[in-house]
Amino acid sequence: MSTRHRSVRRARPSLSFGLLSTLLVVLCLAGGASRPDVLGQSVVRAISALAIIATIVFAQRTQEDTPRALFYLLAGIVALPLLQLVPLPPELWQALPGRGVFSAAVTGAQPWRPMAIEPAAALNAAGSLIVPSAIVIVAAGVARSEWERILAVILIIAGVSALVALLQVSGNPVGNPLVNFTSGAVSGLFANRNHFALFLALGCLVAPVWAVQNGDQASWRMPFAAGVMLFFFLVILASGSRAGILTGFLGSVIGVALIRREIRHALRWMPRWGVMGVGVGVVAFIAVLVWLSIASDRAASVNRVIAMTSSEDMRTRAFPVVMQMIGTYLPIGSGMGSFDALFRLHEPFSLLKPTYFNHAHNDFVEVVLDGGIPAIALLLAALGWWVAASLRVWRARPSSVSNPGRLGSSSLLLILIASLFDYPARTPMIMAMTALAAVWLGKSAYAVALKSRSEAA
């Protein structure tokens, strides 16, 4: 076989890469809503199931393995809502915290009931986890040499969603029929502007890393990545997402920090004062664009920050009620996905309004409410794994082995920060990005550990 034919075969994308790319595209189009009754949920869950089957039956395993800890965490997360669906005898169920009001509503013999107060919500929560499960299973088979292409896929789908948002900014009522869409909102292909803004913030993080993948410092890549980051950030400003300003800024800063060595190498021919001048010029240019966006009344995110008061923010007003609910249902929790129905039960008259409060808008608090102590244990285990793996990749020297892990660690950081103010990881697209970032971090930490052991030997 000729060398040319061998190189073509090596460059051919693997089945795992094709499945992962397809999954990401489908999730971009149909996975932008967290509500269980939208059409997109059926689409993304069906495609995820098919991807899992295709991976198990046809895909070849690679030598780069994903750490078992990641699969154990995923198994625990899936098991929690399933265990909450196991029927319990009446005596045991009535003894659980917060169930008395429901027992009193039933006359006669009490039936066997699952731990989850709203079983349909817990079943939907379990079903939604097929998306991150598919991402982990499929991404585990993607070779390290193919991650550059995955980054390109992410940038493309983020760019498409941002272009849709531009049409929405211009007044065109462009919506996504696969998700619930609010008329007049600037949310791209997502149902929620905060989730859309977080996705673009992740794009700001991915763009500079893509620009220097595999040592590629082509003259067009870095300026192109800078333009993409600026475009994404301006669209975040137009979206009206206050949390998006924070995550977009952090994503841009961390993304540039990840490639600081490559930037210094690209500007090595310039004197130090010239490099400083370029930096000041870039910052001034961005500041002017942001000012123009605000002056032209296109920076809805900034306007909402200025106009917001704590008394007007429903999230702040409802927080004490949510904390009381946690005390009511600990240590077992109310059942995954039950917040909407239970908040209506506990909601005081002072908080009543025409719209409903569907989530706690702090996913850490809501997870504790839904899952109780078992959910707290899983959350602490996941955070502990993230910290340990992050320390491993950040302490290692920057290389093709550690850099994907740093990107994954930083991506998870942005998602964790956004989860303090909203519920982004309940959206299939952000679920997928969370799982993908965990695979990047896990594989990289595993490779760094193997490299360290081999060097020590």
N, C-alpha and C positions, 0 to 999 in steps of 0.2 A: 504493500500500500504506500502511496506517495506521501511526502510530508504535507503537501497541500490538503490532501484528503483527510489526514489525521487531524490537522488544525481545524478544518471545517467541522469534523465530528465533535471535537472538544468544545467548539463554540456553540454547538446546537443546544438550545434551551432544554432543560430537563422537564419531565412531566410535572414534578413538584412545582417548578417555577411557573409553568403554564397554569396549573390549578390555582396557585396563590395569586397570580396576576388576575385571573378571571374572577376569583372571589373578591378581590379588592375593587374591581370595576363594578361588579354587581352590588357590592355594599355601598359604593359611592352613589349609585343610581337608586337603590331601594332601601338602604340601611340607615337613613338619616332621621328616623323617628323612634321614640321609646314607647309610644302607645301600642298596646297589643292588638288593637282593632284595625290597624292600617294594613293595606294590601302588601306593602313592602315586607312586612314581617314574614308572611308566608313564602315570599320569593327568596329572601336571604336564608331562611331556615332550610328550605328545600335544596337550594344550591349547596349550602354547607354540608348537608347530609350526603349529597352526591359526591362532594369533594372528599369527604372522609372515606366513603366506600371505594372511590377510585384510587385513593392513596394506599389503602390497605391491600387492594387487589393487584394494582398495576405498578405502583411507584417503587423504585429501587431505593434501598437504604444507603445513606452516605456514611462515610467514616466519621464525619463530624456529628457527634451525638448531642442531644439536648439533655441537660442534667435531670436526673430522676426527681429532684426536689420540685421542679416546675410541674411535672405530671402529678406528683402527690398533692400539691396545692390545688391544681385544677380538679382533681378527683374529690378533694374535700369540699370545694366550692359547689360542685355539682351535687354532692351527696346531701348537703344541708337542706335545700328545698325539697328534695325527694323524701328525706326522713320526716320532714314536717307534714307530709301527705299520708303517713301511716296512721290508720284509724286507731283510736285509743278507747278503752272502755269508759263508760260514763263517769264512774267514780274518779278515775285518774284525770280525765279531761276537766271535770269540774274543779279539781284541786289546783289546776294551773292558774297562775295569776291573771286577773282581768277577764276571766271567763264567766263570772257570776251573772252579769247582765244578760248574757246570751242563754244561759241555762234557765233563767227566770222567764224567758220568752217562750219556752216550750212547755206545754202542758202534758201531763202523763209521763210515760216512761221516756227517759233520756236516750237518744240514739248514740251509737258509736260515731265519733267525729275525729278528724285529723287534728294535729296540733295547730296547724295554720288556721286562723280564724276565717280567712277568705281562701279556701282551697284553690279556686280557679286562678287567683293571682299567684299562688305558690307554684302551681303547675306551669303557668306562663313563664315565671322566673326560671324554672328548671329548663323549659324548652328554649329560652333565649340563650342559654349557655352553650348551645350547639355551635354558635358562631365562634366564640373564642376557642372552643375545643377543636373546631376544624382548622382554625388558623395555626394553633400550636402543632397539631398533627401534620399538616401539610408543610408548614414552614420548617419543621424539623428535618425534612428531606431536601431542602434547598441548599445547594453548595455555597460556600463562602464566595466563590468567584461570581455568583449570580446576584449577590446582594446589591451591586451597583444598579442592575436593571430594575430591581424591586424599588429602589429609591427613586428611579426615574418614573416608574408607574405611579408612585405616591404623588410626586410633583405634578404629573399630568392630570390626575383626577382632582387634586386640590385646585389646580389651575382652571379646570372646567367648572368646578363649583364656584370659584371666584368670578369667573366670567358671567355665570348665571346671576350672581349677586350684583354685578355691574348693571345688567339689564334691569334688575329690580330697583336699583338706585335711580335709574333714569325714569322710573315710573311705569315700566312695563310689568303687568301682573303675571310674571312668569313663575309658575308653581310646579311642584313635583307631584303628579297624581298618585305616586306610590307612598307618600307620607302626608300627614296632616299639615296644611299650609295656612298661615295667617296672612290675609290680604294686607299688603303694604309693608310686610316684614322684609328685611334684607338678611336672608339666611341661606342663600345659595340653594343647594339640593337638600338641605337639612330642614327639619321642622322648627328647630330652636336656634336662635342666633348665637347663644353662648356655646353650643356644641359646634356650630359652624366656625365660630371664631377660634375655638381651641384647635380644630382641625387645620386651620390656616396657620396658627401658631406652631403646630407641629411641622407644617410645611416650611416655615421660617427656620426651623431647626435642621430639617433634612437638606434644604437647598445647598448650604455651604459644604456640607459633608459630601453630597453627591458631586460637587464641583472638583473635589480633589481625590476621588476614589481611585484606588490602584495606582497612586502616584501621578495621576493624570492632572497636569496643571496647564491644560490647553488655554491659549490666550483668551478664548471666548467664554470659557466656562465660569470663571470667577466673576466677571462683569455681569454675565447672564444671571448667575445665582443672586448677585446683589440686587439686580433689577426685580427678580422674582420675590425676594424678601420684602423689598420696598412696596411692591404691588400688593402683596398679601397684607402687609401692615396697614396700608391705606384702606383696603377693603374691610379690615377689622374695625377701623375707626368708623367707617360708614355703616357697619352692621348694627351699632347700638349696644354692643356687648361691653359692659364695664369690666368684667373679669377678663375679657379678651384683650384689653389694653395691657394688663399685667402679664398674661401668658405670652402675648405676641412680643412684648418687649423682652421678656426673659428668654424666649425662644431665639430671638435674633441675636441677643448678646451671647448666649451660650453657644449658638451655632458658629459665630465668628471666633469665639474662644477655642472651639474644637479644632479650628484650622489655622490657628495663629502662626504655627511654624511654617505652614505653606504660604501664608501671606507674607511673612518676613522673607521667605526664599524668593517669592515673586518680585518683591520690591528691593532685593539686595543691591541692585545697581544704583539706587537712589541714596543720597546722603540723609542723615538722620533728620535734619530740618525739613527736607523734602517729604519724608514719610509723615512727619508731624503735620505738615501742611496739607497733605492728602487726607489725613484723618480728620483734621478740622474742617476741611472743605466738604467731605462726605457728611459729617454731622450737621454742618450748616445747611447743606442742600436738603437733607431729610427734615430738618426743623422748618425750613421754608415751605416744603410741601405739606407738612402737617399743619402749619399755620394757615396756608391757603385752604386746606380742607376744612378747618374750623371756621375761617372767615366766610367761606361760601356755604356754610350750614350743611356740610356733608359729613361732619364728624359727629354722628349721632351718639357714639359711645362717650365722647367727652361731654357733650351736652347733658347726657343722663347722669354723669358723675356730678356735674355742677348743680343740677337741679334736684338731686336726691337728698332727702332728709331721712333720718332713721325712723321717724314716726310714720313716714309715708311708705316705707319699704315693708311689704308684707312679710318678708323673710325674717326681719328683725322682730316684728310684732308677734309672729307665730312661734318664735323660738322657745319662749318659756312654756308654752302649751306642749310642744314636742318633747321637752325635757320631762315634763310631768307624765307624758305617755310612756316614756322609757321606764320611769319608776313604777308605773302600773304593770307593765308586762315583763319586766325582768324577773327571773334570770333566763326564761325560755324564749322570750320574744313573742311577737304577735303573728309571725309568719311572713315569709318573703313576699314583697309586693303588696302588702296590705295597707300601706300608709293612706292612700286616698280614701278608702272606705272608713278607716278608723278615725282619721282626723275629723271627718264629718260628725262622728259620734262625740268627740271631745271638743269640738270647735265652740268657743264661747260666742255669744251674740255680738260682742264688740268686733269680732273679726269677720262677720258675715258680709258678703259682697256678691255681685252678680256672677263673677268668675269663681272657679274652685281652685283650691290649693292642692296640687296633685302630688307634690313631693316636699320633703323637708328642706330642699335646696342646700343641704350639707350631707353628702352621701355617707360620710363616716357616721354621723348621728343616725341617719335613717337605717343603715346596716345594723347598728346596735339595737335600734327599736325592733326591726324585723326579725333579727336572728338571735338576739340575746347574747349570753356568754359564749355559746359555740361560735357565733359570728365574730365576737371579739377575739377569740383564740385564733381563728383563721386570719383575721385582719392583722393581728400582731405577727403571726407566722409569715405572712406575705411581706409585711414591711421589714421584718428582720432579714428575710432572704434578699430583698432589694438592697438593703443597707450593706449586707455582707458581700454580695456580688458586686455592688458598685464600688466598694472600697478596693476590691481585688483589681478591677479593671482600671480604676483611676490611679492606683499606686503603680501599675505597670507602665513601662515606657510606651509612649504613643507608637503604634504600629498597626499593620493591617489586622492583627489579632485582637488588640485592645480597643481600637477605634469604634467598631460596631457596638461593642458593649457600652462605651461611653455615650454613644447616640441613644441606645436603648435606655440607659440609666437616666439620661436627661429627659427623654420623652416621657418616661414614667413620672418623673418629677413634675413636669407640666400638668399631666393628668391628675396627679394627686393634689396639686394646688387648685386646679379648676374644680375638683370635687369638694373643696371646702365651701364653695359658693353655689354649686349646682349639682346635677346628676349626670354628667357626660358619659360615664361608663355604662349607663343603661341604654345608650344608643348603640345599635349594632356596629356602625362604622367606628366609633370610638372604642367599643369593646375589642374590635379587631386590631386597632392600633395599639391598645394596651397589651394584648396577647403577643403581637408581633414584636413590640419593644421588649417584652419579657424574654422572648426567644433570642433576640439579638444579645441581650444582656447575659442570659444563661449560657448560650454557646460560647460567647467571648470569655466569660469568667472561667468556664470549663477549659477552654483552650489555653488561657493564661496559666491556669494551675498546672496543666500538663507540661507546658513549656518550662515553668519554673522547676518542676520535678526533674525534667530531663537535664536542665542546666546544672541542677544540684548534684545529679548523679555523675 
